[in-house]
């Protein structure tokens, strides 16, 4: 299973917005520049994050985006779900009825266990946890371009 660039870049965007929380809205242009992502691609990610209620827009000359709730209330799974939808290692885990073998298939149980482990990990990390990890790394090596 592989997450798309939408999830990777969207998580970086949320991290950037969270790190700048309380400093005013973050513009798409500044966000894209710091994250080395095109403005056009960033503009494709923002609506999904906004629709999921993770960020809100602020209008005006100094407008941009800010978190819609505190970073400790946003789970990594919220971000991934907003950008990817639900993720499953194989189709039968998402829809067991599609496979006649699901009820008697050991591999179905294995894929389901893998899915549960992934979900547990995504649920256990909040955006605040990710910010703390990034700030710890930043003490030795900055992530963002100036």
Kinemage of the C-alpha trace (Angstrom):
@kinemage 1
@onewidth
@group {chain A} dominant
@subgroup {mainchain}
@vectorlist {calphas} color= white
{ca unk a 1} P 0.000 0.000 0.000
{ca unk a 2} L 1.281 3.394 -0.901
{ca unk a 3} L -0.039 6.823 -0.012
{ca unk a 4} L -0.244 9.313 -2.859
{ca unk a 5} L 1.522 12.655 -3.083
{ca unk a 6} L -1.802 14.218 -2.048
{ca unk a 7} L -1.409 12.682 1.418
{ca unk a 8} L 2.290 13.427 1.697
{ca unk a 9} L 2.023 17.031 0.540
{ca unk a 10} L -1.272 17.618 2.349
{ca unk a 11} L 0.251 16.438 5.624
{ca unk a 12} L 3.212 18.774 5.083
{ca unk a 13} L 0.782 21.624 4.370
{ca unk a 14} L -1.140 20.902 7.577
{ca unk a 15} L 2.135 20.742 9.510
{ca unk a 16} L 3.160 24.131 8.106
{ca unk a 17} L -0.208 25.688 8.961
{ca unk a 18} L -0.015 24.194 12.466
{ca unk a 19} L 3.512 25.476 13.072
{ca unk a 20} L 2.320 28.937 12.049
{ca unk a 21} L -0.869 28.715 14.140
{ca unk a 22} L -1.424 31.908 16.081
{ca unk a 23} L 0.777 33.958 13.728
{ca unk a 24} L -2.064 34.726 11.347
{ca unk a 25} L -3.380 32.992 8.244
{ca unk a 26} L -0.963 31.214 5.926
{ca unk a 27} L -1.291 32.104 2.251
{ca unk a 28} L -1.255 29.381 -0.382
{ca unk a 29} L 1.677 31.090 -2.073
{ca unk a 30} L 3.846 31.162 1.072
{ca unk a 31} L 2.809 27.633 1.972
{ca unk a 32} L 3.708 26.346 -1.483
{ca unk a 33} L 7.044 28.168 -1.436
{ca unk a 34} L 8.095 26.845 1.987
{ca unk a 35} L 7.041 23.323 1.119
{ca unk a 36} L 8.539 23.412 -2.378
{ca unk a 37} L 5.196 22.452 -3.903
{ca unk a 38} L 3.647 24.262 -6.852
{ca unk a 39} L 0.928 26.774 -6.021
{ca unk a 40} L -1.327 25.001 -8.525
{ca unk a 41} L -0.950 21.659 -6.738
{ca unk a 42} L -1.393 23.273 -3.329
{ca unk a 43} L -4.609 24.866 -4.575
{ca unk a 44} L -5.879 21.358 -5.376
{ca unk a 45} L -5.204 20.101 -1.832
{ca unk a 46} L -6.691 22.993 0.132
{ca unk a 47} L -10.382 22.425 -0.771
{ca unk a 48} L -10.317 18.824 0.524
{ca unk a 49} L -8.754 19.920 3.815
{ca unk a 50} L -11.277 22.741 4.117
{ca unk a 51} L -14.248 20.513 3.241
{ca unk a 52} L -13.148 18.061 5.949
{ca unk a 53} L -13.242 20.910 8.485
{ca unk a 54} L -9.507 20.774 9.193
{ca unk a 55} L -8.721 24.304 8.015
{ca unk a 56} L -10.692 27.469 7.447
{ca unk a 57} L -10.112 30.360 5.112
{ca unk a 58} L -9.591 33.963 6.131
{ca unk a 59} L -10.418 36.547 3.477
{ca unk a 60} L -8.636 39.772 2.759
{ca unk a 61} L -5.223 41.123 1.843
{ca unk a 62} L -3.626 39.242 4.731
{ca unk a 63} L -5.890 36.243 4.247
{ca unk a 64} L -5.039 32.622 3.896
{ca unk a 65} L -5.672 29.468 5.886
{ca unk a 66} L -5.562 28.547 9.530
{ca unk a 67} L -6.475 25.456 11.501
{ca unk a 68} L -10.181 25.188 12.232
{ca unk a 69} L -9.446 23.459 15.551
{ca unk a 70} L -6.443 22.939 17.771
{ca unk a 71} L -3.704 20.652 16.433
{ca unk a 72} L -4.229 18.142 19.235
{ca unk a 73} L -7.780 17.596 17.943
{ca unk a 74} L -6.664 16.714 14.400
{ca unk a 75} L -5.500 13.156 13.867
{ca unk a 76} L -3.236 12.078 11.033
{ca unk a 77} L -6.090 9.822 9.951
{ca unk a 78} L -8.335 12.894 9.534
{ca unk a 79} L -5.827 14.365 7.095
{ca unk a 80} L -5.328 11.144 5.129
{ca unk a 81} L -9.081 10.473 4.958
{ca unk a 82} L -9.703 14.018 3.710
{ca unk a 83} L -7.187 13.631 0.904
{ca unk a 84} L -7.422 9.944 -0.015
{ca unk a 85} L -10.711 8.723 1.362
{ca unk a 86} L -10.499 5.477 3.270
{ca unk a 87} L -7.398 3.450 2.518
{ca unk a 88} L -7.273 -0.332 2.437
{ca unk a 89} L -4.436 -2.722 1.586
{ca unk a 90} L -6.770 -4.841 -0.607
{ca unk a 91} L -10.311 -4.359 -1.911
{ca unk a 92} L -11.871 -7.212 0.074
{ca unk a 93} L -11.053 -5.506 3.387
{ca unk a 94} L -13.135 -2.523 2.283
{ca unk a 95} L -15.927 -4.693 0.916
{ca unk a 96} L -15.868 -8.328 2.178
{ca unk a 97} L -19.097 -9.107 0.278
{ca unk a 98} L -17.222 -8.772 -2.998
{ca unk a 99} L -15.312 -11.971 -2.268
{ca unk a 100} L -16.972 -15.315 -1.611
{ca unk a 101} L -13.840 -16.468 0.209
{ca unk a 102} L -13.602 -13.641 2.777
{ca unk a 103} L -15.272 -15.609 5.589
{ca unk a 104} L -12.950 -18.590 5.182
{ca unk a 105} L -9.769 -16.947 3.913
{ca unk a 106} L -6.778 -16.564 6.190
{ca unk a 107} L -5.232 -13.890 3.955
{ca unk a 108} L -8.367 -11.776 4.375
{ca unk a 109} L -7.764 -11.907 8.138
{ca unk a 110} L -4.118 -10.914 7.635
{ca unk a 111} L -5.042 -7.953 5.396
{ca unk a 112} L -7.654 -6.920 7.946
{ca unk a 113} L -5.036 -7.062 10.746
{ca unk a 114} L -2.697 -4.921 8.642
{ca unk a 115} L -5.519 -2.429 8.074
{ca unk a 116} L -6.271 -2.281 11.798
{ca unk a 117} L -2.599 -1.662 12.585
{ca unk a 118} L -2.441 1.150 10.031
{ca unk a 119} L -5.638 2.715 11.386
{ca unk a 120} L -4.362 2.468 14.962
{ca unk a 121} L -1.176 4.296 13.956
{ca unk a 122} L -3.036 6.995 12.007
{ca unk a 123} L -5.465 7.445 14.904
{ca unk a 124} L -2.728 7.632 17.526
{ca unk a 125} L -0.846 10.566 15.984
{ca unk a 126} L -2.259 14.059 16.222
{ca unk a 127} L -1.088 17.063 14.277
{ca unk a 128} L 0.274 18.398 17.580
{ca unk a 129} L 2.429 15.239 17.900
{ca unk a 130} L 3.775 15.790 14.394
{ca unk a 131} L 4.529 19.449 15.171
{ca unk a 132} L 6.493 18.389 18.281
{ca unk a 133} L 8.496 15.901 16.240
{ca unk a 134} L 9.206 18.522 13.585
{ca unk a 135} L 10.303 21.135 16.113
{ca unk a 136} L 12.670 18.590 17.613
{ca unk a 137} L 14.169 17.960 14.168
{ca unk a 138} L 14.248 21.711 13.435
{ca unk a 139} L 16.636 22.223 16.323
{ca unk a 140} L 19.276 20.579 14.143
{ca unk a 141} L 17.969 20.950 10.594
{ca unk a 142} L 15.187 23.273 9.290
{ca unk a 143} L 12.380 21.806 7.157
{ca unk a 144} L 11.045 25.003 5.698
{ca unk a 145} L 12.601 27.278 3.124
{ca unk a 146} L 12.806 30.908 4.141
